[in-house]
Amino acid sequence: MGVQQSFQGDQPRVWRQPAAALHPPHLSPGWASSSATPNPGEPDHRENTASELDCLRGILPLPLLQAAERRSRDLNLGADQILIQWGVISEEKYVAHLASHLGIGFDDLSTVGRAHCPLADAELPGIAEFGILPLRKGDTLNWIVTPRAFTARRLTHFSTTHPSLVARIRLTTRRHLHQYLTEQTGDALSHIAAEGLLQKQPAMSAKSAVGWRKGLRPAILLLACAVLALLYPALTMDLIGGLAAVWFLTFSLLRLACVLVPPQPERQLPPLRDDQLPIYSVVVALYREEASVPGLLRSLQKLDYPAEKLDIILILEPDDLRTRAAVARARPGPQVQVLIAQTGGPQTKPKALNVALPFVRGSFLTVFDAEDDPDPGQLRAALNMFRQHNDDVACVQAGLHFDNLTHSLFSRMASVEYAGLFAVFLPGLVALGMPLPLGGTSNHFRTDTLRRIGGWDAYNVTEDADLGIRLARLGYRSVTIPSVTLEEAPIAFSAWLRQRSRWMKGWMQTWAVHMRDPRRLWDEAGPRGFLALNIIFGGNILTSLAFAVLIVKLIAYLLLADSGLLFGDRLSSLHLLAIACGFIATCIIGLTGLMRRGRLRDGWILALTPIYWGCLSIATWRALWQFWTRRYHWEKTEHGLVHRTGTMAVNRRRPQR
């Protein structure tokens, strides 16, 4: 099913026809565009005269205005935005000067209520997206505008060519607009953030109930299994063990195939000039992360991207006063927006990301976690990859790596696991044409595509993996880049157990959601997508659950049978083969990943793989219990508890061949 077919007629009007819904009449949709250059590399033909600075002449020194104008030409961005991003003048003071210069009003929106806005609740996200608030006063429709990109320049031009039109416009700041949206429409925006996907695509939401007809089939299957287990317990155990062993073998073969298939070559295109770069948004959801705030802001400051074209959004929870205080103490620069997620709905990371999505100004956006230290060139690397593909590539996934100096079995094993996953397995899946189970951080998106598909599933506790499958079902692809983000691995078993239980519970949610209608999944995602969901997601879950069963059966065979019977029994031999192949595949993919990361000396930890698998089996059984009892509960992973180098020796850009 094509993307247009999937969503035609289901879009809220603000997404289907934003120009008609939010832009003033007789003005083109680009007059208040949030991005200086909509498409990377596309030439731009805007006025060269920085008339938006006319309101500041005689107020700021002429050399400073000239420097801002030069930088404006270099970046293809309004000179007013340059001065604001430099911290020379606050947005509020600039907007006040501009309103006075144009002879129009400045409105702080303190006296404006929800009833003054004629838009329906479903259209409210467009207000933040375009920075335009329509207000009806009697029979007159006025427009409240927040200057961004070249808006101030165009308004200055229109004030002389269309004075009657400009008279219907008032100016405000981004802060006042956000405050209005939070106070007057917060409940509606929170509802959209939590329930938007459920309303747009109920079949793809983890919250939607399964109809009794579809729910009857798995219920009958479970009942049959229960009856079989009561009547023939030994046969049932053999069937479960045999199925798990076969699935284990299939998953191991897929992992080996990803090692053998050559990664897709990365073409190096001519780098974009700064004036060709789009606005790029960085979204970070923070909850109880006060210790990580200073390091996070330092890492974001190191990004190799013009600061004036960065749109950084920190989304905080209303009850997290310590993190809010830590952000306030850090005094982030003008390019940082701080948003408070409204109450209502689940308190999860995907819900917070959905709250931030309407406020994103960039044509592209990426998601980072609180403890992340991304490769400074990652944004440019992602853009380079987007330029190599058509619009069907909706996501670019960067690699993840742990840089702990404080180590444990779990942090060391997780580091090897990540090396195999992000340096070998995911690039192999891309080469095989299969969907990616995305990582929860350092994934880069086309903003318009993400909005079109409904954002993240607020009720899925591994929203990243679910999004990778949903993109594939809607006709999009995800690819990888070798750029690496450094993270912090948990070192205590309790912290690791909570993290892995949440991941496994989310994979159960994802598998259950997309297997509600197997035939539709096959039609939309194709055979490769169908197999990827069942082998990767279902295989991980089933093999982790069955690992304990396989070990118990092998121990029983060893204790109760002689070696001839053990290796002569087909089922026990299958169990041995499955575990042996799984161990070999794990070692091969782990060592290959470490080699590509330049960390082969850490390969000794793979000898402890069976112990790690046992712990993972415990986490998966715990996840299964929570899947039935606390399905939407988000178990927080604490960060800032270990010593990190921040510059661990790892090949962060290009994997070794």
Secondary structure, DSSP 8 states (H G I E B T S, - for coil): --HHHHHTTTS-HHHH-HHHHHS-TTS-GGGG-S-SSSSTT------SS-GGGGGGBTTB-HHHHHHHHHHHHHHTS-HHHHHHHHTSS-HHHHHHHHHHHHT--B---TT--GGG--S-GGGTHHHHHHTEEEEEETTEEEEEE---TTHHHHHHHHHHH-HHHHTTEEE--HHHHHHHHHHHHHHHHHHHHHHHHHHH-GGG-SSS---HHHHHHHHHHHHHHHHHHHH-HHHHHHHHHHHHHHHHHHHHHHHHHHHHS------------GGG---EEEEEEESS-TTTHHHHHHHHHT-SS-GGGEEEEEEE-TT-HHHHHHHHHH---TTEEEEE--SSS---HHHHHHHHGGG--SSEEEEE-TT-EE-TTHHHHHHHHHHTS-TTEEEEEEEEEE-BSS--HHHHHHHHHHHHIIIIIHHHHHHTT------SSSEEEEHHHHHHTTS--TT-TTHHHHHHHHHHHTT-EEEEEEEEEEE----SHHHHHHHHHHHHHHHHHHHHHHTSSHHHHHHHHHHHHHHHIIIIIIHHHHHHHHHHHHHHHHHHHHHHS-HHHHHHSHHHHHHHHHHHHHHHHHHHHHHHHHHHHT-GGGGGGGGGHHHHHHHHHHHHHHHHHHHHH-TT-------S-S-B-SS-S---SS---
